[in-house]
Amino acid sequence: MNRMTAILDKWLWREEFWLPPGVTWKDIEVKEHEGHYPLPRDLFYTLPMVVAFIALRYVFERIIAVPLSRVLGVRERVLIRAPPVPKLEAFYKHNNPQPSQGEVVSLSKQCGLSQRKIQAWFRHRRNQDRPSNTKKFCEAAWRFLFYFVAFTTGLSSLINTPWFWNHRECWTDYPKQPVAQLHYWYYIMELSFYMSLLLCVSVDVKRKDFKEQVIHHIAAITLIGFSYCANYVRVGTLVMLVHDSSDIILEFAKMLHYGDWTKTCDILFVVFTLVFLITRLVVFPGSVVYTTLVVFLDFFPPFFGYYFFNALLLVLQGLHIFWAYLILRMVYKFVFMGKLERDERSDVESEIDDEEEEGPEEDCSWEQRKGAINSKLASLANNCVLNNLTNQRSINSRLPKAR
């Protein structure tokens, strides 16, 4: 045990990694009359809290979120189930849920079905694996609950602090800055929540920005953990507060979207867009990142922790720009189409089905197709005749009458 501690002290807890030049661990040793200073061992409390978050989410979704989804009118789409075809099922599970044209031809010969029926079977089979609206609602409800509690807790604990109004105070007396009990639990709660999201990412709804979400969770966990150990708690609380502010509106809007509250959802989308663009593209880089990147140099020279911490913040800012691009695409659709066609971060399965969304398909004979074409041509011909008669009457009415 002593050997392991010595190795950690030598390689992991080296002072030049975590503290500014000229500051040692002895300078920030815990003294009872000065309050509590961050210690790496404090983060071990996140392990039981991660398990508690996952268990609490399981109970919340089934006891509260599911009944709430019914109250808000969340409905499931009626899907056509694919008939059991063993060869197609084996190909779907072990090869590709979206076969190429060549694979469709091969499967058609093996199963004795037309290519049209093969394509319809795979479309219906993919529909069966789509996450239900209720599942997506429950996920959004859980995140909304956490972000609401976290934001209100963080804001109430920071509103009266000097560094909330003057960010230079983040570095006053650093690193000898005791941490209030409420800020400590704010940190532990946020870190535990993001760790639980990372553990549940394989069972949550898979969206188009899945990779970006994983990168965000890893960056957030690393950022929160490192900032606590290095006692960047003051600026860390500001980072978490800025992020939670827009996430509340997003998750609430998604809840209403799944319940078909279209007008209210559109209003919330406008509010979310404004809050997101202001907090993530203006406040975060112009105030928080500026404080850590520029103002910090007024107090200390740069060191490893300075570069590492700011690199993580810039990773988050890159993700903010990516998500802002998706949001602005939605704004474009909202302005020029009058409604939100779909969430630009919609789940992958839904995206596939929306492209192929049709009614049940059947093989039509050539006679049926020819009859349908003839009826359409006849309808077009009748419309042309009626339009010509109307135009002729209009012209005759304008001509001077013969005396």
N, C-alpha and C positions, 0 to 999 in steps of 0.2 A: 504493500500500500504506500509506504514511504517512497519507494522507488518510482511508482507511478506518479506520485505528487511531484517528485523532483523532475521527472521528464516533462510534465505539464508546465511547471514553473520555468523550465529551460526553453521550451519551444513554443508553447501556446500562450502563456501569460507573460511574454517578454514585454517589458515596459515600453520599448520603442514602438511596439505594434499598437498599443492601446492608448498611451498617454503622450502628451506633448513633451518636447525636449526639456529636461530639467525637472520633470515631475516624476516621482516614484510612487510605488504602491504604499509606502510608509506614510507618504504625505496625506493620503486619504484613508488612513486606517479608521475603523469605526470607533467613535467616541460617544459614550452614552448621552452626554449633555448636548451634543451637536445634532442629534437625530440619526436617521438611518441613511447609510450610503449604499448605493447599488453593489451587490456582490454577485458573481457568476452563479453561485450555488442557489440563489433565489429563483433562478429559472427552472429548477427542478420541479417547482410547484406546478409548472405548466403540464407535466405528464399526466397527473390524475385529472386535471381540469380538461384536457383534451378528451379523455374517456367520458368525463361528465358531459361535455358539450355534445358528443355523438349520441349518448344515451338520451339527453334532454331533447335533442332534435328528433329522435325516433318517437318519443312520447308526444312531443308537440305536434308533429305532422299528423299523427293518427288520431289524437284526441281533440285537437283544436283546429288545425289547418284544414283537414278534410271536411268536417261539418261547416266551417266557414266558407269553403269553396262552394258548397251547395247553396248557402245563403246568398252569396254574391252571383249566383247563376252560372257557375262554370259548368260547361257541358262537354261531353265527349263526342267526337265525330264518329259517325257510323261507318265502319270499315268492312270491306268484303274480305273474308278469310280465304286464304289460298287452300284449295283442296289438297289432301295428302297425296303427294307423289314422291316416293322414296328417293329416286335418282335426283330429282330437282332439289329436294331437301338436303341431300348429302352434298351436292354441289354448292348450295347456298351457304352451308355451314363451314365447309372445308376449303372452298375455292374463292368465289367472288359473289357477293350479293348483287352485283351489277355486271352480268356477263356481257362480253363483247358480241358483235354480230356473228363472228365466226363460231364462238361458243354457243350462241343461240341455235345456229344451224346444226351443230353437232348434237346438242341436246334434243333438238326436234327429231332427228333421226333415231336417237336412242329411245325416246319415249313415245314415238308415234304421234306426236302432237304438232300442230302448225306452229310456225314461228311466232305468230301473233298471240297464240295461247301461252307459249313459253314466256314471252315478254310480259303478258298480263299476270301470269303466275308470280313472277319475280317482283312485280310492282306490288301486288297484294301481299306477298310475303314480307316485303320491306315495311309495308304499312303496319303489319302486326307487331313489329319491333319498335315502332315509334313510341316515344314517351307520351303518356297521356297528359291531357291538359291539367288534370288534378295533380299529377306528380310535379309538373312544372310550377303550378300554383303553390304547392306545399314548399317547394324549394325557395321560391321567391318570398313566401310568407316568413320562413325561418330567417332568411337573411335580413328582411325588413325589421323583424323583431330585434335582432342583434344590433344592427346599425342604429336603430332608434335609441336603444338603451345605451349603446356606447357613445353616441353623439351627445345625448343629453347629459350623460355622466361626465364626459370630457369637457363639454362647454361649461357646465356648472362648477367644475373644479379648476378651470383655467381663467374664467372671466375676471377674477379678482387678482390674478398673478401679474407681477410687473412685466414678465417677458411676453405676455399675451398682447400687450399694447406697444411695448418697445422691445424689438427682437434683439437688440444689442445686449439686453439683460440675460440672454441665453448663455453668454460667455463671461458674465461678471462673476468673479471668484471661482471660475472653473479651474480644476475639477472638484474643488471642495464645495459641492452643492448637495446638501441633504435632500432626500426625496420624501415627499409627503406620502402618507399611507394611501390616500386616495389615488395618487398618481402611480404608485406602485401597482395597485390592483388594476388600474386602467391598462397598464402595460401588460400584465399577466393575462388579462382577459382578451386583449387584442391578439397577443401572440398565440394563445391557446385556440382562439377561433380560427385563425389562418392555418394553423397546423391541422385542425380538424377538417377544414375545407380541402387541404392537400391530401389527407388520407381518404376522403370521400370522393375525390375527383373521378375515380373510375366508375362509380355508381350514380353520379349526378348526371344531369342532362348534358350531353356532349354538344357544344356549340361550335360555330365556325371559328371562334377565336380561342379554341381549346388550348393550343400551345401557348398563346399569349397569357391565358389565365394561369397556366402552370408556372410560367416564368414570373408572373406577378406574385403568386403565392410564395414562391421560393425567395424572391427578392424581398418581399415584405417580412418574411420570417427572419431572414438573415439581417435585414436592416433593424428590426425591432430588437433582436437578440444582441447584435453588436452595439447598438446605441445604448442599450441598458448597461452592458458590461463596461463600456467606456464612459458612462455617465453623461451621455448626450440626451438625457431624459427630457430636458426642457424643450429642445428643438424637436425631439421625437414625438412629444405630445401634440405639437403643432401639426406635424406631418399627418398623424393619425386623424386629428380633428378635421383637417382639410379634406381628406379622402372620404370620411364618413358622411360629410355634409351632403354630397350629391348622391351617394349610394342609397340613402333612405328614399329619396324621390324615385330613383330608378326602380327599386324593388317594389315599391307601392304601385307605380304605374304598370309594372308587369303583372301584378296581381289583378288589377282592374282590366288589363288587356285580355287575360284568360277568361274573365267573366263577361266580356263583350260590353264593357262600359266605355263605348267608343269616344263619346264627347269628353267625358272626364279624363280619359286616358290621353286624349290629344292635348288637353290643357296642361296636364302634368308633364307631358313630353316637352312642351314649350318651356315650362319652368325648369325641368331637368336640364335641358340644353343650355339655358342661360347660366344656371348654377354650375354645371360641369365646365363650360368654357371659361367662366370667370375664375373658379377655384383652381382648376387643373392647368390652365394655360396662362393665367395672369398671376393669381395669388401665389400658387406653389412655386413657379420659377422666379417670379419677380420679388418675392418676399422671403420664403423659406429657403430655397436653394441659394439665393443671394446672401442670406445670413450665414449659411454654412460654407459657402464658396469664397466670399469676399470679406464679409465682416469678421469672420474668424481670424483672418490674417492680421487684423488690427491688434489682436491679443497674443497670438502664438504664431511661430513659423510653421510651415507645412510639415507633416510627418505621415507615416503609413496610414494611420487611422483617418487622417484628413482625406487622403486620396481614396481610400476604400469606401468611406461613408458617402462621399460625394459621387463616387461612381455608381453606387446603388441608387442614389436619388436620381441620377441622370437616366438610369435604366427605367425607373418608374416614369420619368418625364417622356421617354421615348414611347412607352406604352400609352401614355395620355394622348400623345399626338396621333397614334394609330387609332385609338378609340374615338378621338375627335373627328377623324376622317370618316369613320363609320357613321357617327352621329350626324355629320353634315350631309352625308348621302341621304339619310332619313329625312333631314330638313328639306332637301331638294325635292324628294318625293312628296313630302307633306305640303309644300308650297305649290307645286305644279300639278299634283294629282288630287289634292284636296283631302287626302287621308293617308294614314300610315299603312302601306301595303303589307309590310312585315318588319319584324325586328331584324336589323342588319346583323345582330349577333344571335339570330335564331338557331335552334338546334340543327345539326347536320341532317338528321333523319327527316326532319320537316322540310328542309330545303329540297331534298331529293323528291319527296312526295309532291311538293307544290309544283315542281316542274312537270310531273307526270300525272297530276291529279285529273282523273277522268272517271266517268261512270263505268259500270261493268261492260267489258268488251265481249263481243261475240263475233264469230266468223260469219260474214255476210256473203251470200252467193252473188254471182255476177248479175243475175236478173234483178236482185234486190238493189244492188248498187246502181244499175242502169235505170231502174224505175225512180230511184231517189234523184238521180241527176236530171232525168227528164222532167220530173215535177218541179225542180228548181228552175230549169230553163223555161218551162211554161210560165212559172210565176214571174220571172224576169221579163218575159215577152209581154205578159199582160200589163205589167207596170209600165213598160215602154209605150205601149199603145195608149194607156190612160194618160201618161204624161204628154204624148203628142196631141191627143184630143184637147187636153186642157190648154196647151200652148196655142193651138189653132183658134180656140174660142177666144182666148185673150187677145190674139192679133186681130180677129174679126171685130171684136168690140171696139178696138181703137181706130179702125178704118172709118172714114166719113161715109155716112149713109147716102145711097143714091137717091137723087131727087126725082 
